[in-house]
Amino acid sequence: QVQLVESGGGLVQAGGSLRLSCAASGRTFSSGAMGWFRQAPGKEREFVGGVSWSNERTYYANSVKGRFTISRDNAKNTVYLQMNSLKPEDTAVYYCAARRGVVVVTSGRGEYDYWGQGTQVTVSS
């Protein structure tokens, strides 16, 4: 059974930083893509960014480009989302997701096979 567990969410003031972690267990993702999504109240779940395990390329939504950074630790089977210069509009539940055996990062949430339970990020103004 594949499990993704996010951690690191919390409350932060605007302009602050948080680092989210997504630990994968039950299966390695040496060839699959990992993505981060977020969902604010009353809104659709949206793509934040992603990384391919195979070539380490990262991709970001325009709304977070230059502020968020995705990295990974292969040995720990963990992906990180470093969030800097946070804004109130970044407030959402953040989810990590994984594609099974597909290296291409996509922004389509329907393309991901596994999801974490989510972690709340709240940015106060």
C-alpha positions as CSV (number, residue, x, y, z in Angstrom):
1,Q,0.0,0.0,0.0
2,V,1.4,3.4,-1.0
3,Q,1.2,6.2,1.5
4,L,2.1,9.8,1.3
5,V,2.3,11.8,4.5
6,E,2.6,15.6,4.5
7,S,3.8,17.6,7.4
8,G,5.1,21.1,8.2
9,G,1.9,23.2,7.8
10,G,0.9,25.9,10.3
11,L,0.2,29.5,10.9
12,V,2.6,32.1,9.6
13,Q,2.5,35.9,9.1
14,A,2.6,37.3,5.6
15,G,6.1,37.5,4.3
16,G,7.1,34.5,6.4
17,S,8.2,31.0,5.3
18,L,7.2,27.4,5.8
19,R,8.6,24.1,4.6
20,L,6.3,21.2,3.8
21,S,7.5,17.7,3.6
22,C,5.9,14.7,1.9
23,A,7.2,11.3,2.9
24,A,6.4,8.4,0.7
25,S,6.3,4.8,2.0
26,G,5.3,1.5,0.7
27,R,6.9,2.1,-2.7
28,T,9.8,4.0,-4.1
29,F,9.2,6.6,-6.8
30,S,12.4,6.4,-8.7
31,S,10.6,6.8,-12.0
32,G,7.5,8.7,-11.1
33,A,6.6,12.4,-10.9
34,M,5.5,14.1,-7.6
35,G,3.3,17.1,-7.4
36,W,2.1,19.6,-4.9
37,F,-1.5,20.9,-5.0
38,R,-3.5,23.2,-2.8
39,Q,-7.1,23.8,-2.1
40,A,-8.6,26.9,-0.5
41,P,-12.1,27.0,0.9
42,G,-14.7,27.1,-1.9
43,K,-12.1,26.7,-4.6
44,E,-10.9,24.0,-6.9
45,R,-7.7,22.1,-6.0
46,E,-4.9,23.7,-8.0
47,F,-1.5,22.7,-9.1
48,V,1.4,24.4,-7.2
49,G,4.4,22.6,-8.6
50,G,6.0,19.3,-9.2
51,V,9.3,17.4,-9.7
52,S,10.3,14.4,-11.7
53,W,12.3,11.8,-9.8
54,S,14.1,10.8,-13.0
55,N,15.6,14.2,-14.1
56,E,15.1,16.5,-11.1
57,R,13.3,19.1,-13.2
58,T,10.9,21.2,-11.3
59,Y,7.8,23.0,-12.5
60,Y,5.8,25.7,-10.8
61,A,2.5,27.5,-11.2
62,N,2.9,31.2,-12.1
63,S,1.3,32.2,-8.8
64,V,4.2,30.7,-6.8
65,K,7.1,30.9,-9.2
66,G,10.1,32.7,-7.6
67,R,8.7,32.2,-4.1
68,F,8.3,28.4,-3.8
69,T,11.0,25.8,-4.3
70,I,10.5,22.0,-4.6
71,S,13.3,19.7,-3.7
72,R,13.7,16.0,-3.0
73,D,15.7,13.6,-0.9
74,N,16.0,10.3,-2.7
75,A,17.4,8.4,0.3
76,K,14.5,9.5,2.4
77,N,11.9,9.1,-0.3
78,T,10.8,12.6,0.6
79,V,9.8,15.7,-1.4
80,Y,9.9,19.2,0.1
81,L,8.0,22.4,-0.7
82,Q,9.9,25.4,0.6
83,M,7.5,28.4,0.7
84,N,8.9,31.9,1.1
85,S,7.3,35.4,1.0
86,L,4.0,33.9,1.8
87,K,0.9,35.8,1.1
88,P,-2.6,35.5,2.6
89,E,-3.8,34.1,-0.7
90,D,-1.5,31.1,-0.2
91,T,-3.8,30.0,2.6
92,A,-5.0,26.5,1.7
93,V,-4.8,22.8,2.5
94,Y,-1.7,21.6,0.7
95,Y,-1.5,18.1,-0.7
96,C,1.3,16.1,-2.2
97,A,0.5,13.6,-4.9
98,A,2.4,11.0,-7.0
99,R,2.1,9.4,-10.4
100,R,2.7,5.7,-10.7
101,G,5.6,5.0,-13.1
102,V,5.1,8.2,-15.1
103,V,8.0,10.7,-15.2
104,V,6.1,13.6,-16.6
105,V,4.9,16.3,-14.2
106,T,1.4,17.5,-15.1
107,S,-0.9,20.1,-13.6
108,G,-3.9,17.8,-13.9
109,R,-5.0,16.5,-10.6
110,G,-6.7,13.6,-12.3
111,E,-3.3,12.3,-13.5
112,Y,-2.0,11.5,-10.1
113,D,-2.5,8.1,-8.5
114,Y,-1.7,8.7,-4.9
115,W,-2.5,11.5,-2.5
116,G,-1.6,12.5,1.0
117,Q,-4.1,13.6,3.6
118,G,-3.2,17.3,3.3
119,T,-1.7,19.8,5.7
120,Q,-3.2,23.2,6.5
121,V,-1.2,26.4,5.7
122,T,-2.6,29.6,7.1
123,V,-1.1,33.0,6.3
124,S,-2.2,35.9,8.3
125,S,-2.1,39.5,7.0
